[in-house]
């Protein structure tokens, strides 16, 4: 049996979607290879056949991806693959002509971000890649707003584990705890919320996670010098459950300044549904729409105080919120299962 190839766009640890497809292939007992760029020097381990392609940090990413695509094509030919899973649109763009000529309707394109669709050449090649794919998978229905018209399957970025919690309101010495858990970024918004929390004794702001902005966010917390604002640094995956259990509100205030931020659905949405936690979002986003009764949205750039957030949390009917969250979680899980079934049939054909 010829193998199937999974082509990632980053190191294994930064590409959680690899596992979604590898789990399906393992279940079906179909052989596969993994190809990924060694971008961060992490040298991640992988239990099966894999190819780590060198990445030169001294040259621009756009050139690196072109060089990476060249190596990917060599590896695909060498292994005489049956089908390919192409993770992210940037890989699909660089491989578009090859995929159309050699593997038409025998590959999946998985889009998880808004990238360079505003560039005409990029959009054209993306359209070629998507048109000739066997399946097209997106992580948010709203991505159809900027992608070419076609049939798309939705695969939500659900990464919940462990216990679900009762939909209770949580207070710590009368305070509401806003918790940021994940890869920390959006420094400007974090700094503004720190300022608002420092001036409002009704709130705490706890931050958990690593990432490229962890030093600047750590500095912001140290500058605040307030016992109600704390940064705990990176955490282990098995610690996430406990962190969310102790959160009153999950922080998801990323802004709405780009098409990606307006259309994307973050992991925090599924965390809020599964763990029965309230969530704080940015206005005019798909996150705001999907969070429904369990969410509250702010424009943090113009927000003067947290009175609205406080009143919303105090007055929320947690039974109604939990009913909404349970309904939505069941819906997204069902969508994922339907997508998984179609992918399984595609692999087996």
Steps between C-alpha positions, in 0.01 A plus 500: 500500500634841404537747789316824558704812577422766759673828413525741794602866500680509835669284760293210636438663837352808330281300263228334709297423187751231406353275768145542371604337172752253644232367738268434206774326302601291803139394548474397134846334513613695197877569478609862487802727515532839667687789337567816698741796506750504787443869571580534869779255572274299731564166324166356608469124517245313287414132524471436124685574176571871475707754312624815673593759237762760591383858547742792459416778744734738318269524198136620473218254571362542149827365360517226762153377405603488133807292591289285731245434223780389270618245756143387569450418131819292497386308808152441355650361179753287689227337710251465213219620727136418437349818648611812689371708790622858454487696823447875461435700187860620461619145430206451265595814308864399452400146401190597298630433149667173600189378680277586207726315253598196705234450768181663378210423738734279704591754765344691786562869565456597865467877560536627858585869447451806287840549339576696181165481324515874435785442250368419155765241404466320832120496475519364144729209594292431810194478278681252275598285798152504651316440173700185424498357852303191593387663826529849648504535880469825698500569873233771486193533280577871468813422298264461206477880504853532359556163331385416144149362467512124545384216724672509839498270802536652847745351748498690830821539703368310800772405749314441826583223745414392852205597714215731414401744774176621651378831353554694823617856542843512660623773734827534692454718806213656306712550189437376145803327346567561131740231374714504186614144425687406184780636284526857630487781244296813427724699735321831450163355603654316795666818625172691474309235697773505764445875536124454533533220756756692707249783536206268583522291818209283388726312256812285471696429182700174491713418194631151412706406196819546304576629154696777329334773709543341841787726603320824410181381671699392804653850503153656484387297801813594695449867415144482632630367834151398607408184692185460289700479175724193462697330224584133554694425180474180291294210630481128429205368294373300797481822706254672267196329652574632849580851372164528323318349796618796708410763238190718523535642148727390213690777321465509122530872429717483189349794312327522162757686291552220246293258297653213697398646837149572377446155348702255710375284786759450773544203732356716778154470344499122539655530845211725603241258362655185645606629842194725552703817531405852396715668236609857424532581127559790265205669330412434136651151487372152424610408853246752629226342290580141593550564874139608533364511856836394644693789353543873546677719245699818544697747292799510731659798323215728603384324817523731802404257778382147572152589626330334205700181543418493870124549450489238225670240719295579810167490315569195278256210531747211520237233431407665171866558419581133563210386283629716215858379548394135506295545184785674318759250613287211376460684169872556438584143604239371255645719222846360571372142493327559166821650360704208636268248334540671162878510539502129588304420184741715298801310635337161441386564142 
